[in-house]
Amino acid sequence: MQTRREFIVQTAAALATASVDDHGNSYRNGARIKRAIRREDTLLRLGGNGDNWHMTWATDDRQYVSLCDGFGWPGMPGYDQENSEFNSRMYAIEGVPPCVKFSYLATYPDLRKSVTPLGHMSGRCRYYGFATLALETHIYQYLSTPKLATGRESGDWNGERFVGAKLIYSPDNGRTWFNQDGSTPVVWEDWSERSRRNMIFYEESQYAFSLLTALQMGRGYEHNRDGFVYLYAPNGTRDGSMNELVMCRVPRRRILDRGSYMFFGGLLPSGKARWVRDIEARAVVHTFPRGWVNNDAVGHPYAWHPSVVYNAPADLYMMANWGMGCSPNGDWFGKPSYLGLWVSRTPWGPWKQIYEETAWLPGNDQAARAYQPQIAPKWIAENGKSFWLVWTDVQPGSSSEAPTEFNASSKTLAMPYYAFNLQRVDLL
């Protein structure tokens, strides 16, 4: 029979091994982080026009940022052209706050809303550049696609939601771009042409893995040691599934091969992750609060799309995530968003929450409608005790124009903070 002392020793050993990766690397320092503080005195509005801002840190020491539904920055191609809004575009970022410079990547495949005039979504090609990853000299981008909703006029409304993701890549830090199958130039498929043949994920159960986030691990992914790329996503498109976090991983040399992706299937007794090939056998990594997902009666459900970055100096993983502030009828942006920050010793958790804000008000602005918080992977302090958080704000300005209407004469939009906003967050 096992003695009490033997039981205590074995339990301690199990707890000690619960924070190791698949190669035995330990993660010890994450437990030191107790809470976070948003520093209102560091808030910066760096302009531009667009949202989402998924970032990655490349070997050329620049951050590459994905913009959605915007015109970019003044003086760059497309900014002063009426009706030429980009559905997705990529820019390069140099410097550190507050001295930051944005550059237009002319070689990125052009994707404007006027590409595919089909259905009630006339003028929208509708690919959104979200998960972006710099891996050595390669840049990979996963572009989410919604489903073409029909029946709005007839009353037989089937709703809008994200249903899949397309993968493109550049082998030379953004100079040339290819489709997943290695062909070039990049093709933006029409609605009827999208399927599992040309999408990395498409119409999976509950539409999981349609809104992807790539784990960032330093410049060119240099801090990764186990040889895998990790991706996160909401588990569905409804409250009850969209607030569930799921994840997958793929060998870094096999990113283009859908058959090489494996899915988090739960924790083993040792605390290590179990990985399964069957997407239907996936398990939930973390569950966020319910009540923060809009319905699709007007706009597609959109919430709990995380940003996850490895903080090398602190030896822990950081996650920022948000919930949609819904109006009483379930419409989006009816009230301020939810903002949370979590830390973990491993990419798969468990995730410890260190910050919660049920009315996210950057700058103490009561009109704020902030969303899509992104941790800038390059802008982490050398001691790991702070980082810069980026977001978009859709609060309307004083203009009488429609919220997203572009005024070609003044080169402005009606939403003053629909732009690249950032603020320092301190970790205690």
N, C-alpha and C positions, 0 to 999 in steps of 0.2 A: 504494500500500500504506500502511496506517495505521502511523504511527510509535508507538514505545512511549510517548512523551510524550502524544500525542493519545489513546492508549488510556487512560492514567491519568486524563487530564482528563475524558474522557467517562464513565469509571467513577465518578469522584467526583461528577459531575453527576447520574448515575443514582441514586447513594446519597442525594444531597441531596434529590432529588424523591421518594424512596421514602417519606417521612414527611409527605405532604400529603394533605388531604382532597379531595373532588371539586371544591372551589372554590379550591384553591390555598393554603389555610391550613396553615401549618406547625406541627408538633408537635415541639419540640426538647428540652423539659426532662425528659421521661420517663427519658432515659438517666441522669440524675443519681441516681435512686433505686436504691440497691444492695441494701438489705435492709429488713426490718421486724421490730419487736419488740412482742410482746404484753406490755402492762404489767400484771402480775398485781396490783400494788398499787392499780389503778384499778377492779377488778372490782366491779360493782354488780348487785344482784338487785332489780329494780323490781316484782316480784310479778305479779299477774294469773295467768290460766290459759289457755294456748293455745300455738300454735306457728307457725312459718314467718315471720311478721313482715315481709313485703315492704312497703317504705316509699317514699313520694314526698313532695316538698316543694312545697306549693301557694303561690299568690300571696297568700293571707291569712297567710303566714308560719308556718302550722302544717304539721307532717308528718302525713300520713294513713297509717295502718298497717293492714294486713290481718291478721286473726287467723283461724286454722283450728282446728277441733276443740277448743273450749274454752268457758269460762264468762265470760271477761273479768275485770274487777276488782271487788273487794268494793264494795258500795254501788250498783252499776250494775244495770240491769234484766237479769234472767236469771241473775245470779251465784248466788243462793241458792235456785234452783229445781231440785230434783232432776229428772233426765231431761230437762232443757231445754238441753242442750249445743248451742252454735252450730256448724254445719258451716263457715260462713264469716260474718265480721262485720268491720266497719270502725270504727276509733276515730281520734280526733284526738290529736296530741301537741303540747304547748306546752313551751317552755323548753329548756334545755340541761343535760346532766349536770353535777352530780348533782340539780339542781332541775328535775324533769320532772313534768308533769301530764298525765294521760290523761282524755279525755272521750268519752262514749258518743254516737254519732251516731244519734239516734232515727229519722232519715229514711232510713237505709240499709235496703234491702229485707230483711225478716226471712228468715233461712235457718237453721232448726234441723234437727237430725237426725230429727225426727219427721215431717217434711213428706211423705215418700214411702215408706210402708211396703210395699216390694215385695221379693220374693225373699228370699234368705238375708241380704241387707243390710237387713233390716227396720229401719225407723226412721231410715234415712239417705237424705237427698236427694243428697248427694255432689257438691257443687260446691265447689272449693277456690280461694279468692281468692289468687292468686299475683301475677303482674305487675300493678303499679298505677302509673299515670302521671298526674301533674298537668301539664296543658298549658294555659297561661294560666288561664282560669277553669274549664276542664273537668277532670274526673277520669275516667280510663278504667281499667277493671279487667277483666283476663282471668281467668276462673275455670276451672280445669282440671277435667275430668271423667274418672273411671275408667270402665272397661267393667264392666257387671254380670256378675260371674263366676258360673258355674253348675257344678253337678255335684259339689260338695264331698261331699255325702252319698252319691251313687251311685258315686263313685270316678272319674267321667269329668270330672276337674277341668280347666277351661280357663284357670285362673289369673286374676289381677287385674293390670291395668296402666292407666296413664293413656292415654287415646286421643284426647283433643280438648280444646278450650277454647271457652268461651262469652265474649262480649264485652258488657259493659254500660257505661253512662257517665252522668255527671252534668254538665250544662252550667253549674252554679252552685255549685261547690265543695262538693258533697255534699248539697245541700238537696233536690233532686229527682233521680230516677233513671229511665233509659230502657233498653229493649232495643236491640240493634244496629240494628234496623230503624226506630227512632224511636218505637216504641209504648211506652206506659206503662199500668199498672205493670209492673215486671219480672216475667217469668214464669220459674219454675223447672221446666223440662220434665221429665216422667217419662222413665225409661230408654228406653222404646220410641219416644219422640218426638224424640230427639236425632239430628241428622243434619247434613249440610253446609248445609242450608237455614237452620238457626238457630244453628250454631256457626261461629266464625271459622276454626277448624281442626278437622277431624274425620276420624279414621282415615286419615291420610296414610301414606305408605310408612314402615314401621318405627315408626309412631305418632310420628313426629317432630313437633316444635312443639306438643306436648301440655303440656309444662311450661315455661311462658314466663316470661321476665324482661325487664323494660323498662329500657333504659339511662336513668339519671337524669342530668340536666344542669342542676342548679341550681334555683332557685325558679321554679316554673311553666315549667320547661324553658328558662329565659332564656339559657343559654349556648350553645344550639344555633344554628348559623349556616347550615347547609346546607338547612334546611327539612324534614328527615326525622326520623321516629321510628324507633329501632332496637330490635329484640327479639332475644333469645338463647334457646336451648333445647338440651337434649340431642337427639342425632340418632336416638335409639331407646330401647328399653326393656330391652336386654340388654347384658351386659358385652361390649364391642367396638363398641357403637353408642351406649350411654348415656354413655360416657366421651368421646364426640366432641361438640364444640360446633359448632352451626350457628347461622345468624342470618338475619334478614330486615329489610327496612326498608320504610316506607310514607310518602308525603308527609303532613305533619302535618295537612293539611286533609282527608285522605282515609282516615283511620284506620278508619272504619266500612265502607269498600269493600274487600272481600276481593280483588277483581280488581286493586287498586292495589298490592298487596304484591309486592315483588321479593326475591329470595333471593341470598345471597352465593354467587357462582359461581367463586371463586378470585381470585388476584391477577394484575393485568396487569403487563407488564414494568416499567412506571413505578412499581409499588408501590401503585397505586390499586386499589380493589376493582372486580371485575366483578359486575354485577347481572343476574340472569336472572328471567324471569317463570315459567318452568317449575320447580315445586318439585322435580321429579325430577332437575333439572340442578344442584341445590345442591352446594356443596363444604364440606368441613370447615374451620372457622376455627382450631380448636385441638384437640389430643388430650391428654387427661388419662391418668394411669396406669391400667392395667387391674388387676383384682382387688378393686375397691371398689364392686361392684354386687351387691345381693342378688337371689336368685331370687324367683319369685312363688308358691312352694309354700305360704307362710303369708301373707305380706303383699306388696303390689304392689312391683315394683322401684322404688327411689327413691334417686337419687344424682346428683351432678354438676349440680345445679340452681343456677346462679351468681347472684351479685349484682354488677352492673356500674354504676359511678358515675364521672362526670367530675369530676376534681379540678382546678378552675379555677385556683387559685393556683399549682399545680405544672404546669399545662398538660399533664395526662396522664390516661389512663383507668385505673381501678383495678378489678380483679376479685377477688372472694373466691369460693372454691368448695370443695366438700367431697365426700369419698367415703364410702360406707357401710362401717362396720366390721362385717364379716360373721362369723358363727359358722362352724365347720367344715362344717356342712350347708347353708350359704348363706343362713341366716336373717338378718334385719336386727338391728342393735344388739347383735351378739354380742361386740364389742370396741370400743374407742374409734375415732372417725372419723378420716379424713384431712382435714387443713386445708391449703389453699394460697392464696397471694396472688400476683397477677400485675399487671404494669403494661404499658401500650402507649401509643404516640404517636397511634394512630388507633383508632376503634371496632372495626376488623376485625383488629387486630394488625399485626405479630407480637407475641405476648404473652411478656414476659420474667418468669420466676418469681423473686420476691424473698423468698419464705417457704415453707417446707414443714415440716409436722408430721405424722408417720405415726401418732401417738397423741395426738390433740387432747385435752388435759387442762386446761381452764380452772381456774385456782386451784390447779393441781397436784393436782387431785382424781382419784385413780386410778379412782374409780367413774363418772367422767363419761361420758355418752353424748350428747355435743353434736352438733348438726346444724343445717343451714340457716343458715349465717353470712350476715348482711346488713350492708352498709355503709350507715349512716344518712346520707342525702344532705345533710341540713342540718348535721350534726355533723362537719364537716371544718374543721380549724383555719384561721384566716385566712391563715397562711403556707403552708398545704398540707402541713405536715410531720407531721400526725397526723390520725386519724379515730377514730370510735367504731364498734365491731363488735358486732352484736346476734345472739343465737342462742337456741335452746331446748335443754334437756337432759332426756332421758327416764329418767335413772337413778331407780330406785325408792327410796322412803324406807323408814322402819322400820315403816310401817303394814302390817297383814295384809290390807288391802283389795286388790282387783285394781288394777293400776297406774293405770288411768284411771277408777276408781270414785269418784264424788263422795259425800262424807259431808255430807248436808244439815244435820246438827246442828252439826258443827264448821266447816262451810263450807270444807273443805280437800279436797285430793286426795292420793293416795298418792305422787305424784311431786313433791317439793318444788321442783325447779327447772324444771318444765314451765311456764315463765314467760318474762318479758321480761328476759333477762340481757344485760349489756353490759360492754364493756371497751375502754379506749383502746389504739390501735395506733400506734406511732411509726414514721415513715419516715426512713431514714438515707441 
